[in-house]
Amino acid sequence: MAMAVAQHRESSSGSSIDKHLDAGKYVRYTAEQVEALERVYAECPKPSSLRRQQLIRECPILSNIEPKQIKVWFQNRRCREKQKKESSSLQTVNRKLTAMNKLLMEENDRLQKQVSQLVCENGYMKQQLHTVNVPAADASGNSLVTTPHHSLRDANSPAGLIAIAEETLAEFLSKATGTAVDWVQMPGMKPGPDSVGIFSISQSCSGVAARACGLVSLEPIKIVEILKDRPSWSRDCRNLEVFTMFPAGNGGTIELVYTQTFAPTTLAPARDFWTLRYTTTLENGSLVVCERSLSGSGAGPSAAAAAQFARAEVLPSGYLIRPCEGGGSIIHIVDHLNLEAWSVPEVLRPLYESSKVVAQKMTIAALLYIRQIAQETSGEVVHSLGRQPAVLRTFSQRLSRGFNDAINGFSDDGWSILNCDGTEDVIITINSSKSFGSTSHPATVFSFLGGVLCAKASMLIQNVGPAVLVRFLREHRSEWADFNVDAYCAASLKAGTNAYPGMRPTRFTGSQIIMPLGHIVEHEEILEVIRLEGQSFVQEDAFVSRDIHLLQVCSGIDENAVGACSELVFGPIDEMFPDDAPLLPSGFRVIPLDSKPSDPQDSFTANRTLDLASSLEVGPAINHAAGDAPSCQSTRSVLTIAFQFPFESNLQENVANMARQYVHSVISSVQRVAMAISPAGLNPAVGPKLSPGSPEALTLAQWICRSYSYYLGMELLRSESLGGDSILKNLWQHRDAILCCSLKSQPIFIFANQAGLDMLETTLVALQDITLDKLFDESGRRALCSDFAKLMQQGFACLSAGICMSTMGRHVSYEQAFAWKVLEADETTVHCLAFSFVNWSFV
């Protein structure tokens, strides 16, 4: 005991000695030895490094220490470093949890106040209902519902502007932390441990409003700088200009700001705002940036500059940023607008009357961008190809801004309409002053081009979700795109190239390779490079690469995404992928509208479909009578298409005709795809008739399992999984890839379970465009041909291990495969062929 105490005292005294426990005894190191070991560890932290052994041998002061003791020192050194990192990480998490707990407590207090207010209003309304003989004038005078107070201050004097700023601050704070607005939780945004923040929308107030609060790992000053620079984070902001700025008496700053936004479609004009913005610091150290519109539609810049816009109103809105102990900030965001919905076509009014859309486009977008910058600052974001996150974010912003420019076609940017009489659904605009170069390298502008031509259109799409449609367009480009048009645009962007009409003939091989670069905004937006493989028809150019590279940004392809729309925007780019590459964006934007009840004839029983996924989503099949089919909702969306084409002056008319024809072709293809993938496309009452022999999903599953047992003598599913509707669910979730193909002259796939769709990297709708021969490589096709006669004769065949191909061109290996006939209920008629791939994986 005394020896242990002595050792403890000895180890605690003096910083020049380092001791480690080795085989039950302490090993003492001098300060020089510790310093030498630290140098070796700093240069070679990996334990198996030969360089470390060399450094140890070259250091004389370490020669009298046993290698085993040095090894123990390095192990303990790594343990101390790991403990230090874990301790720092736990402290950071603890600080975040403390701040989030504080935020939740404040939100709970606000909700309690709101509940108390609602209880008082409810009691007052009951009292009013029981009071019969009360004059109407008295009732109106005692009402708790008050008319919003509009400031009558003089906006033409500094004193009046300061008074308006103070009123704006008070009203904004009452919305951000008080009960001035009846906030309700935004649908689909439940708070939780993985939540970005707390999101609310207004339930009943003038205009549309949204609110967000969350924890961000940035200092308040940095957050204010980012949020005030709206064009840097808001894809809808075209321009923001500060016309006047002067200090307020309390150390704050007042600015008069003119803001222009993009219109999301070609069907309504863009909005602009003339606002007062007030930045100040509260007594508790919080920073506030609040904003409201100044009265008068003619206020702001010259009328000529604002002629293409419809003036909208900003009601008291802004940002409240409070510093947290230990770093980071708690941020409250409020956006309250009046977008003048009466001035847009009726079909678009849901976009301008929805608080949810404001939350998605502005409030949530701001918080997600701040979080993205915080993650990039801390090094949490890692992207491909060695690109810095800021560079990739700039590419994404340039694609989005270029696409918005094409859709809006503002005259002050040089756009003008070409021969539009109002009856043509495709609008052609030209811009002879369009610059292709990046702003940082104006020398890359191609002076030989005559300009840019844009063909654009908007249309209504029904019964198909935006995410589903855009995801299909992304994964199956060959269904709607023309490779030669992509080649023309790509060649035109190369300096000194005249690509039309003397372009070399090239065909698209059908191979599309997607190379992801990273998620730009949380998981809402994907930046990627698309390589389209082309092959020349000319013999002497057979070995010259005709591949085309597109830079593409895709957003809203997840049904659970919080974005306001789904987009697919792309543009040709040089294969070297330079940072200052010129971009000419084209693409699609699908914006969902509020759903409306569908017509009675559009209702159909959910289990009357070949779509197995749909059957699984609605649960067990239920037999409905003809008159009691459940009502369904019709999904309506606005699809906007814009394609840009460079041209030379003498070829303007040729390119305009080509662009118009091409966009018409794309529209037809998209409409065909939308009909194919919409649930209504499977409805016998509204879509193509189902053949009499087409089974329901549950029946097909029973046929597959019964035929497997009949021919192979064993069960495909466990015996307890064969009863009732569970057979359908268990077949869908089976770990082996199960595919069914027709018995036509060119067999096509008609069904696959989830594993089969994953293996083919496709969807149930696109599955029906895949033929059996495309599944196997050359050796696989030969093996299948040799076993096909055996399959048809005895009803089944066992295929040895091999390689097949996904629709994305990836190789898939499997250990074994079975093929068998699927018999119908009479057990004599062959309905289709089924394949089961065991233990498959991507190579």
N, C-alpha and C positions, 0 to 999 in steps of 0.2 A: 504493500500500500504506500509506504514511504517512498519507494522507488518510483511508483507511478506519479506521485505528487511532484517529485523532483524533476521527472521528465517533463511534466506539464509546465512547471515553472521555467525549465530550460527552454522549452519550445516557444514560450510566450515572450521571452526576453530577447531583444536585439533584432533589428530588421535585416541585418547582414547575413543571417543564417537561415537556410531553408532546409526543412527536415521532412522526410516521408517515411511511412511505416513499410518495412520490407521484411517479410518472414518473421513478424513478431518483434522487430527491433527498429529503432529510429536510425535513419541514415542522415548524416549532417553534410551540408554543402556550404562552401564558402560563398561570399558575395560575388567573387569573380566567377566561380563555377556556375552560379545561378544566372549571372548575366550572359555567360557563354551559351548556356542551355536555352535561354530566352531568345538569343539571336538565331540559334539553329531552328527553334520552333517557329519563329516568325518567318523564316525563309522557306522551311519545309514542314508544314503542319501535318502532312499525310504520313502515317506511321510506316508505310511500306516503301518510302522514297529512298532510292539509292543515293540521291544527293544528300539526304540527311546523314547517312552512314559515312559518306565522304567528308562532310563537314565535321563530324564528330572525330574522325581520325586525324583531320588536319588541325584540330585544336589541342595543343599540348596540355592545357590545364584540365582537360577531361580524360587524360590518358590513365590516371590512377583510379578512375571510377569504373566499377564493373558494368558491362553492358546490360546486365539484368537490372541493376539499380537505375541506369539511365532510362531504360524502358519504363520502369515504374514511375519515374519522374514525369515522363511525357504523358503517361496515362492519367496521372493525377492532374497534370496541367490541362489536358483536354476536359477532364471532369469539371475543373474549376471554371473553365470557359463556358462549358455547356450550362452549368448551374447559373452563371452570371446572365447568360442569354435568357434562360427560362425565368429567372427572377425579374429581369427587365420586362419580358413579355407579360408576365403575370401582373406586374405593376401597371402596365399600359392597359391591359384588359380591365383591371380593377378600376382605374380612373374612368374608362369608358362606361363601365356598368354604373358607377356612381353618378356620372353625368346623365346617363339615360334614365336612371331611377329618379333623379331630380326632375327630369323632363316629364316623366310619366306622372309623378305626383302633382306637378303643376297642371297637366292636362286633366287629371282627375278632379282637382279643385275647380277648374273651369267648367267641367261637366256637371259637377254638383251645383255650381251657381246657375247653370243653364236649367237644370232640373227644378231648382227652387223657383226660378222665374216662370217656367212652364206651369208649375203647380199654382202659382199666384194668378197667372193668366187664366188657367182652367177654372179656378174658383171665381174669378171675376165674371167669366162668361156664364157660369151657372147662375150667379146672382142676377145677371142681366136677363137671362132666360126666364127666371121666376118673377121678375118685376114687369108687370104687364103695363101699367099706366105711367110709364115714364116718357116724358116728351123726347122726341127724336133729337132735339137740340141738346138736351142734357146728356143723352146717351153718347152722342158724338163728342161732346166735350170731355167726357170721362174716359173715353177709349184709350187703351194702352197702346194702340197701333198709331204710331206717329208718322207724319210725312217726313221723308229724309230732308235734312236741313242743307240747303245749298248756300254756299258763301256768297255774300253780296259785297265783299271787299273790292276795293279798287285794284285791279291787276296791273294798272299802268304806273304805279308808284312803288318805290322800294318798301315803304311802310306797309302798303296794302299786300305786297307779296309776302312779307314776313308774317303778317297776320294769317294769310292763307296757308303758309307753311306750318304754322303752329296748329291751326285747325286740322290740317291734313295729318300731322303727327298724332294728335289726340285720337282722331278717328281710326287711323291705322292701328294704333296700339290696342284700341278697343276691339278690333277685329282679330288681331294676332293673338292676344292673350285674354280677351274678354268675351262678352256674349253679345256683341253688337250684331253678329250674324249667326243665324241658326245653322251651325255646322253639323253635318252628318258624315259618318265614315264613308269614304269612297268605296264603291262596290269593287270587290276583288282585291282590295289592298288591306288585308288583315294584319295588324301589328303582331310581331313575334320576334324571336331571337335572330332570325335571318332577314328581318324587314329592313328596308332602307330608311324608313322613317314613318311618321304618322301623317296620313293624308286625309283631308276632309274636303267636302264640297258643300256649297250652299243649298239649303232646302227651299227657302222661300225668301227672296229678296229681289230688289231691282237689279237687273243685269245678271251676269253670271260671275261666280266667285269660286275660288279654290284656295286651300290653305295646306301648308306642309310644315313640319318641324322635324328636325333630326340632328344627329351628332356628326360633326365633320372634324377631321384631324388637320385643320388649318387654323392659322391665327385670324382674328376678326379683320385686321387691316387687309390681309391678302384676299379674304372672301369678298370684302367690299369692292376691291379693285376689279375682281373677276366679274362680279354681278353687274357693276355699272357699265362694263364693256359688253353690252348685250349682243352685238353682232358676233362676238367670239364664241358664244355658247348657244345662242338661239338660232336655229336653222331657218326660222320664219322671219327674222329681222333682216331687212335689206340694208337699212342705213339708220344711223343715229348721229345727230348733230347737235352739239351744245351751242346755242346762239348767244346766251348771256350767262355770266356767272359772277356772283358777288357774295361777299361774306355776310352772314347774319350776325346779330348782336351777341349771341351766346357762343360764338366759336364755330357755329355750323356754316354750311355753304348752301346757297340757293342757286339753282340752275334752271334755265328755260330750255327745254329739250324738244326737238322735232324728230319723230321716229317714223320710219316707213317699214311696213311689213309686206311679205309676199302673200299673194292669194294662193290657196292650195289647189285650185282648179282653174280652168279657162272659162268658167261659167259666171263668175262674179268678180267685181273689181277688188283690188287690194285695199287694206286699211292703213290710215296714218293717224298719228296722235300728236297733239300740241300740249305739252305738260310742264308742270312745275315739279322739280325734283329737289328734295331737301335732305341733306346729309348732316347728321349731328350726333353728339355723344350724350347719353343719358347720365344721370347722377350715379348710377350703379356701375358705370363703365361700359355699358352696352352701346354698340354702334347701331344707328338707325339710318336707313335710306328709304324715304317714303316719297310717294309721287301721286299726283292727281292732274286731271285735265283742267286747263284754263277755259273759261267760257268763250263762246263765239266760234262758229264754224269757219269764219274767215281769218281767225287769228293764226299766227305763225308765219311761215315763209310766204313767198309770192304765190298767188293763185295759180300761175302757170306751172310751178314746180309740183303743186299738189293736185293738178287737174285730173290725173289718172287714178286718184285715190278717193275712197269714201272716208270721211272723217268719223272716227269712233271715239269713245270716251273712256278714260281711265278714272274710275272711282278710287278713293283713297286706298292705295296699295303700297307694298314695299317689302323691306327685309329688316329683321331684328336679329342682330348677331351678338351673343353674349359669350364672353370668354369663360373657359372651364379651368378649374384648378389642375395644374399639371400639364396644360396644353390642350389645344383643340377648342372648338366652339360649338355652342348650341345655336342653331339657326331657325328662325321662323320666317316663312315666306307667305305672303298674301297677294293674290292677283284677283282684282275685282274690275270687270269691264262691262261696257255696254257696246256691243258690236253692231248695233243698228241692223238687226236681222231682217227688218221689214224691207230692206233695199236689195235683198238677194232673192233668186228664184225660190219658190216654195219648197222644192225638193231638197234644197241645200240649207234651209233654215234650221234643221236640227243641229248642224255644225256650229251655228252662230248663237244658238240658244241653250247650249249644253255646258254646264259647269264642269262636267267630266272631261270634255274636250279641252277646255282651258287648263285644267289640271294636268292633262297629258302633255300638251304642247308647250306649256310655260312653267308651271309650278314644279312638277316632277322633273322636267328636263333640266331646270336650274339646279335642283338638288343632286341629280345624278351627275351632272357635269362637275360640280364642286367635289363630289366624292371621287370622280375619276381623276381629277387633278391631284387630290390628296393621295390617292394610291400611287400615281406616277411619281409624286414627290418622294414618297417613302420607299420606292423601288419595288412595290408589290406587283406592278404590271410588267409582264415580259412579252414581247412580240417577236414574230418571226423575222428572218432575213436580216437580223442585226439592226433593224430600224428603230430609231428612238420613238417613243410614244407620241411626242409632239409632232414628228414628221408624218406619222400615219394619221394622226388626228387632222392635220392640215389637208392631207389628201382627201379624207372623208368630207371635210367642210367644203373643199373646192368642188367635189362632185355634186354635193347637195346644192350649193349656191348656183353652180352652172345649170343644174336642172331647173331650179326655181326661176332663174333668169329666162330660160327658154319658155317655160310655161307662161310667165307674165308678159314678156316681150315689151318692156317699157320703152317708150319713144326716146327718152333722154339717154338710154343706153345705145341708141342707134337702130332699134328695131322698127320695121314698118311692115304693114300687111300687104301681101301680094295678091291682087285679083280675087278679093273675097266679096261675093255678092250676098252673103248671109244665108244662102241655101246649102252651101257645101259644109258637111260635117267635119271635114279636115281643114284646119286653118293653116295656111302657108305664110310664114313671115320670113323676112330676110334682114340681115345685118351686115352692112358692108364695112363697118368699123370694128368688127369683133376681133379681140385680141386673144390669141391662143397661148401666149407666153405667161409664165408665172409673174407675179408682181415684183419678185425679187430679181428676176432676170429678164428685163424687157427686150434684151437682144435676141431672145428666142422667138419673138413674134415673127410669123411667116408672112413676109410682105408680098410674096407672089400670089397669095390666095385672094380671090375676089371678095370673099366674105363667107358668111354662114347662112344656111337656109334651115328653117325649123318647120317641121310638120307636126301638128299637135291636135288632139281631140279629147273630149270628155264624154263619158257615157254612163248609163246606169246599168249595174250588174246586180242580179238577184239570185238568191238561194245558194250562194257560195261565200264562205268567209274570206276576208282579205288575206289572212295568214295562209290559208290553204292554197289560194290562187297564186300568190306571189311565190310560195315555196315550190309549186309546180313549175312556174315559169323559170325559176332559178335552176331547178334540177333537170329540166327537159327543154333546153334552149332550142334544140333542133325542131321542136314542135311548132315554133312560131318564127324563128329567126332565119334570115337568108345569109349564108356564109359569104357570098360575094359582096353584099352590102357592107358587112363588117370589114371585109378585105379592102373595099374602096375607101372607107373612112380611115382605116389604119394606114393605107398607103398615102392618102392625101395629107396626113399629118407629118409625113417625113419630108424634110426640106428638099425642094427641087423636084418633087414627084408630081407628075400629071397622071392621075390614075383613071380619068374618065374621058373619053370612052375607050381608050386603048389599054385597058387592064388585061393582064394575062389570065386566061381561063383557069380556074381553080375549083376543085370540088372539096366539099367537107366530108371527112372520113367518118363523122359521127362521134368521134371521141372528144369529150369535154372534160378537162382536168381542172378541178378547183383546188387552189393552193391558198389556204387561209392565212392571213397576216395577223389577225388579232381582233378582239372585241374592243370597240372604240368607246362606247358608253355602257359601262357595266356589261350586261349580257343582252342589251337591246339592239346592238348594231354590230354587224360583222363586215370587216374589210378583207377583201380577197382578190387574188389574181386568177383570171380564167384563161386557160390556154386551149384554143381551138385548133385542132390538128387539120391541116389542109394538104392536099396533094395536087400537083400541077398536072394538067392534061398534056402539056408539051413534053416530048420525050427528052429533049436536051436539058430541061429543067427538073427532071425526075428526082435528082438528088439534092435539089435546092429546097431548103425549108420554106414552107408556105404557112407556117403556124402563125396564128394571131393571138396577141395577148390583150386582155381587157382588164382594167382596174375596175372593181365592182364593189359597191357598198349595198348591203342588204339589211333591212330592219323590219321588225314586226312579223317575222315568220313563225314565232312561237305564239300559240293561242293565248298563253298567259302573259304575254308582253304588255307593258303599261303604255306603250306608245299610242299616239292618236291615229296612226295609219300604218300601212305596210308598204314598203318601197323596195324597188329593185332599180338601182341607178348604176350605169356602167359607161365606160369610155375607153377607146383604144389607147394603148400605152406602149412605149418602146420596151423591148424585152430586157433591156438593161435596167429598167425601172429607176431612172434618175429622179432626184428630189424635185427638180424644177421642170418635170415633164409637162408638156402642154396637154390639156384635157378638153374633150368635147363631149360632155355628158348627155346621155339619152336614157330613157327608161320608163318605168311604170310607177304610179302611185294609186293605191286603193284605200279609200277612206270609208269606214263604215258609217252608215246612217242609223238612226233609231229604227228598231224593228217595228213592223206593223203587223196586225193579224192578217193571216193569209186567207184567201177565199176558201169557202167550204169545199170546193172541188179539188183544192190542192192538198186536203188532208188525206192521209192514208195510214194504214196500220204500220207500226214501226217494224214489225217482224216480216213484212212482205218485201224483202230486199235480199239481194245476193251479197250485199256489203256486210261481211262478217264483223268488221269493226263496229258498224252501227248497231248491230244486234247486241254486241257485248256492252256497248255504252248504255243502252236503254234497259239492260237487265234481262231477266228471264222473259221469254216470249209469252205473250198473252193473246188469247184469241178474242178479237173484238167482233161484234156484229157489224153489219154494213153501216148502220146508222150511228154507231157510237165510237167511231174512230177518233183518237185524240187530236185536238187542234194543234197545229204547229205554227211556228213563227217564220215569217219570210224575211230573210236577211237581205237588206239592200245596201249597196255600196256604190260610190262614185269612183269610176276608174278614169284616170287621166294619163294619157300617153303623149310623150314628146320625144321626137327623134331629130337630131341635128346632123347636117351634112355640109361639109366644106365644099366650095365650088369656085371655079374661076369665072371671071366676068362673061366670057364668051360662051360658057356652058350653063348659064343660069337657068334657062328654060328647060334644058334637058334634065338637069338635076331636080328641078321643081316637079316635073312629071314623074320622074323615078321616085322621088320622096312621097308624092301623093299616092302612087300605086302601092308602094311598099307599106305605108301606114295603113291603107285600106286592107292590105293582106294581113298585117299583124292584127288589126281589129277583128277580122273574120276568124283568125286562128284563136285569139283569146276568147271570143264568144263561143266558139266550138268547144274549147277546153272547159270554159265555165259551165256549159251545159253538161259536159261529160262528168265532171267531178261534183256537180251539185246533187243533193239528195233528190230533187225533183226529177233529175234525169233518170232515176230508177222507178219513178212512179208510173204505173201503167196508164193512169188517167191523164197525165200531163206530158209524159216523155215517150221514148220509144217503147213499143210493145215488147214485153218479155215473151220469149218463146214458150209454148206450152210445156216443153220438157225441162225447163229451167227449175231446179229445186230451190227451196228456201235454204237459208244458211244452216239451220238445224238439221234439216233432212240431208243435206250434202255431207255434213259432219258424220251423221249416222252411217251413210253409205260408205264413206272413206274408212271408218273404223271396222265395219262389218266385213268389207271386202278384204281388208288387211288380214283379219283373223281367218277368213276363208282360205286365202291363198297361201299365207305364210305360216299358218298354224300357231300363231301366238297373238297376244293382244297388243294393240298399239298404245292403249291407255290402260291404267289400272282398273281392275274390275269395279271398284267403288266409284269410278269416275264415269261409268257408262250409263247411269240412270238419269232420266229426265233431261233438263236443259244443261246439266253440268258437262255433258259430253262436248258441247260447243265451246264452252269456256276453257275446258282442259285441252282441247285440240288447239285452240288459239294460243294458249300459253305453253304448249309443248316445246321442250328444249331443242328438238331436232327441227330442221327446216323442212316443212311439208309443203309441196307445190302440186297443183293439179293443172293439166293441160288438156285441150280439146283433142278430138280425134279427126281433125280436118287434114287436108292435104299438106297444109303448113300449120302444124300445131301451135296454138298460142295459149299462154297461161290464163286461167280463169279464176284461180284462187291460190292464196298462200296464207299461212299463219304468220304470226308476228315474227318468229325466227326466220321464216322464209323471206319476208319483206326486208328484214334487216340484212340478210345475206345478199339479196339482190340490190339493196340500197334503193328501194323504190317504194311506191304506194300502191294500194289496192286498185286505184283507178288506172295508174300508169302501167300496172302489171299486164293489163289486157293488150298492150302494144308490144309486148315482148314475146318473141317466138322461141320455140324450144332450141333451135340450132344456135341461138345467140348465148345460151347458157353455158355451153361447153366450148373448150378450145378444140384444136384440130384432133388431137389424140383422143379427147373425150368423145367427140362426135363419131370417130371411127369405132370406139368401144361400144357406144350406144347402138350404132348400126349393126354391129355383130351380134348384140344381145337382143335386138328388137324382135327378130323372128321368134326367139325363145320366149320373149315376153308375151307376144300375141298368142303363142301356141299354148303355153302352160299357165298363163295369167300373171306371172310374176318373174322377176329377174333380180339377181344380186350383182351390183356393180362394185368393182374394186376401187380402192382409194384413187383419187385423182384431183384434178384442178378444174374449177369452173370460173366464170367471169361475172362480176356484178355489172349493173348498168353504168356505174361510174368508171369502168375499166379496170377495177382492182381484181387481183387474183384471189380466189377463195379455195382453200384446200379442205378436203373431207376424208375421213378415214374409211367410210363405207357408205353405200347408197343402195336403197331398195326401190324398185319400181313395180307397180301392180295395177291391174285393172280395177276401176271403181264401177261396181255393178249397181243398177237401180233396184227398186223394191222387188221386181219380179225375179231378180237374181239371174237373169239371162241377158238383158240389155246392158251393153257397156256404155256408161255415160261419159267417162273420161279416163285419163291415166294419172296416177298419183306417184310422186317421188318423195322419198324421205332421205335427207342427207344427215349422216350421223357425225357428231363432233367436228363441225365445220369451224373454220377460223380464217381470218384474212392473213394472207402471206406477207 
